[in-house]
């Protein structure tokens, strides 16, 4: 008996593996070319995205600066709140005093009659100069 080996199966498997490898190489080449075209087409969009991202970073820095300024203003306002309450209390006390003074001033007469003043001056009399001495020692 002759020993027949199925060589045709090995050739068939080898040929199909080769065809598969060739088709994978073709698909890879096509995909690479397509990827290169897509990357080239997206170049301007990528540049626009970079510009938008840069603008976003600048805007974020502005917002952070404004938030910091707002926090400082809020802290100052909180610090002034106690002083403003104290001043308001002081103004209330002053208002009460002014009301008392106004009431007291309203109770005063509108006119006060004063006694008449004599505007004539008596004539000046001249007295003689007197010189006196004492007997005290000294």
Phi, psi and omega per residue, in radians:
X1 nan 2.522 -3.139
X2 -1.679 2.488 -3.108
X3 -1.610 1.913 3.116
X4 -1.792 2.182 3.085
X5 -1.765 2.552 -3.122
X6 -1.385 1.365 3.139
X7 -1.255 -0.602 -3.097
X8 -1.101 -0.492 3.078
X9 -1.221 -0.697 3.126
X10 -1.152 -0.704 3.116
X11 -1.148 -0.706 3.141
X12 -1.130 -0.749 3.109
X13 -1.152 -0.731 3.137
X14 -1.136 -0.756 -3.135
X15 -1.146 -0.724 -3.131
X16 -1.222 -0.603 3.081
X17 -1.147 -0.693 3.107
X18 -1.142 -0.755 3.128
X19 -1.113 -0.685 3.128
X20 -1.127 -0.745 3.135
X21 -1.110 -0.727 3.138
X22 -1.136 -0.733 -3.139
X23 -1.174 -0.640 3.069
X24 -1.131 -0.682 3.107
X25 -1.130 -0.703 3.119
X26 -1.141 -0.782 3.130
X27 -1.106 -0.703 3.131
X28 -1.113 -0.730 3.122
X29 -1.125 -0.788 3.114
X30 -1.091 -0.761 3.139
X31 -1.111 -0.709 3.126
X32 -1.103 -0.755 3.125
X33 -1.131 -0.717 3.127
X34 -1.142 -0.731 3.102
X35 -1.093 -0.683 3.119
X36 -1.129 -0.731 3.115
X37 -1.142 -0.739 3.127
X38 -1.096 -0.759 3.119
X39 -1.095 -0.701 3.117
X40 -1.179 -0.687 3.119
X41 -1.178 -0.569 -3.107
X42 -1.527 -0.024 3.141
X43 -0.976 -0.900 3.110
X44 -1.094 -0.664 3.116
X45 -1.144 -0.654 3.107
X46 -1.122 -0.700 3.102
X47 -1.121 -0.730 3.112
X48 -1.106 -0.687 3.107
X49 -1.116 -0.693 3.091
X50 -1.102 -0.701 3.120
X51 -1.139 -0.762 3.121
X52 -1.109 -0.728 3.129
X53 -1.110 -0.688 3.100
X54 -1.132 -0.746 3.084
X55 -1.096 -0.683 3.111
X56 -1.094 -0.726 3.123
X57 -1.099 -0.727 3.097
X58 -1.136 -0.728 3.108
X59 -1.122 -0.706 3.115
X60 -1.111 -0.681 3.095
X61 -1.131 -0.693 3.096
X62 -1.124 -0.735 3.126
X63 -1.129 -0.725 3.114
X64 -1.095 -0.709 3.103
X65 -1.123 -0.745 3.116
X66 -1.148 -0.676 3.111
X67 -1.122 -0.690 3.083
X68 -1.116 -0.762 3.115
X69 -1.119 -0.680 3.108
X70 -1.120 -0.721 3.135
X71 -1.106 -0.717 3.111
X72 -1.113 -0.775 3.132
X73 -1.112 -0.703 3.118
X74 -1.126 -0.690 3.104
X75 -1.128 -0.738 3.124
X76 -1.132 -0.710 3.116
X77 -1.104 -0.746 3.116
X78 -1.099 -0.660 3.127
X79 -1.186 -0.594 -3.129
X80 -1.375 -0.320 -3.070
X81 -1.034 -0.781 3.128
X82 -1.107 -0.764 -3.139
X83 -1.136 -0.658 3.126
X84 -1.176 -0.684 3.094
X85 -1.107 -0.704 3.113
X86 -1.129 -0.739 3.130
X87 -1.165 -0.672 3.121
X88 -1.108 -0.721 3.090
X89 -1.094 -0.754 3.122
X90 -1.100 -0.710 3.116
X91 -1.165 -0.619 3.077
X92 -1.097 -0.775 3.111
X93 -1.096 -0.723 3.108
X94 -1.097 -0.712 3.115
X95 -1.085 -0.693 3.100
X96 -1.128 -0.724 3.114
X97 -1.132 -0.743 3.125
X98 -1.098 -0.689 3.110
X99 -1.109 -0.708 3.105
X100 -1.117 -0.780 -3.140
X101 -1.127 -0.700 3.124
X102 -1.107 -0.750 3.097
X103 -1.104 -0.746 3.124
X104 -1.149 -0.689 3.126
X105 -1.179 -0.586 3.112
X106 -1.202 -0.466 3.140
X107 -1.376 -0.273 3.133
X108 -1.275 2.590 3.088
X109 -1.177 2.665 -3.115
X110 -1.364 -0.370 -3.130
X111 -2.450 2.395 3.101
X112 -2.089 2.194 3.116
X113 -1.564 2.180 -3.134
X114 -1.739 2.695 3.097
X115 -1.151 2.663 -3.138
X116 -1.226 2.518 -3.138
X117 -1.824 2.260 3.100
X118 -1.392 2.137 -3.079
X119 -1.679 -0.035 3.135
X120 -1.480 2.534 3.122
X121 -1.939 2.399 3.123
X122 -1.190 2.646 3.133
X123 -1.147 2.487 -3.130
X124 -1.339 2.275 3.087
X125 -1.837 2.503 -3.096
X126 -1.815 2.228 3.105
X127 -1.798 2.728 -3.137
X128 -1.308 2.539 3.089
X129 -1.313 2.340 -3.112
X130 -1.990 2.347 3.091
X131 -2.009 2.173 -3.105
X132 -2.198 2.645 3.082
X133 -2.236 2.679 3.116
X134 -1.993 2.799 3.140
X135 -1.650 0.294 -3.121
X136 -1.360 2.609 3.123
X137 -1.442 2.621 3.057
X138 2.739 nan nan
